[in-house]
Amino acid sequence: MPPKRTFDAGLATVEALRDVLPEVAEPELAKALNLRNNVLVAKAAVVTLHHRLTALAPNLAAAFPRFLENSAKSDPQCWAKNALAKSLAAFEYQEAELFLAGMRHIQLEPVWGGSADTAGTLRGTCALALIQCRELNSHRVLAHLTPLFADKELSVRVNVVRAVEQVGTDSAALLLRLRAELASDVPELLGACYSGVLAIEGVTAIPWAAQFLPLEDDAAAEAAMAIAQTHTSEAFQLLSTVFAKARDPWFRSAVLSAMALTRQQEATDWLLDLIANEQRHSADAHEALCRSAPSAATLDRLKQLGRPCI
């Protein structure tokens, strides 16, 4: 690490490149990306992305392996690797080996009472970037992504689900179905699986997602929200049936929120009718509509009912 005064001056110099023309910044950023200091390189990568200087993609890529070596000392907190990978992903860099190296990287750093892995964000970023590498077919991409389903970091597991969803093939949908059926994870990840299957398969997957609703737990609420994201009449019809059968007050409220998010006029009308005529659930229905970015017509109707959104 350079002396603080030198470091601060270098950081200010790189940051100032944001405010110059891209063609002026480019040669200076190329020099900065060749530095050994991880924070300065991270800042240079961010400014390179700011200017969309895709010509510097080889410079970004050349810097990346430098911070994989003795990584806890050369790049604590993965500042450089995270910024480099994010910029390369945004530039649709095509060399898969770089992203695969990032996906495999584990960086243990000392914390109170032991050590902690600081490379979770890097693994997730690289997993999402891998799917754009055209040299890999969908089968190979899925083969590389699958081990990250067992990653210790939740953020990595969620990002790999999103990456698999973006692959978008029948095999990707089956992989997400399997992960959801195992149900051995937090609701956030299971919800990402439900949403991924529905995004790939569409309305035909609603009956599959519906099987997770009867438990009326957090994962069931995630399933309701995923079904709502299909924005279909079928979603509303199913959710209204689920609401009628639900026993748990919290889950009923979650289902009402999901209904509002279907964006179906019949759902909006149903919720407005509930507000007008059903005292027991009117407060939850009102909150669901107000949280769903309602249309001007819906806002007017709520005012007419004496229940405006605040």
Secondary structure, 3 states (H helix, E strand, C coil): CCCHHHHHHHHHHHHHHHHCCHHHHHHHHHHHCCCCCHHHHHHHHHHHHHCCCHHHHHHHHHHHHHHCCCHHHHCHHHHHHHHHHHHHHHCCCCCHHHHHHHHHCCCEEEECCEEEECCHHHHHHHHHHHCCCCCCCHHHHHHHHHHHHHCCCHHHHHHHHHHHHHHCCHHHHHHHHHHHHHCCCCHHHHHHHHHHHHHHHHHHHHHHHHCCCCCCCHHHHHHHHHHHCCCCHHHHHHHHHHHHHCCCHHHHHHHHHHHHHCCCHHHHHHHHHHHHHCHHHHHHHHHHHHHCCCCHHHHHHHHHCCCCCC
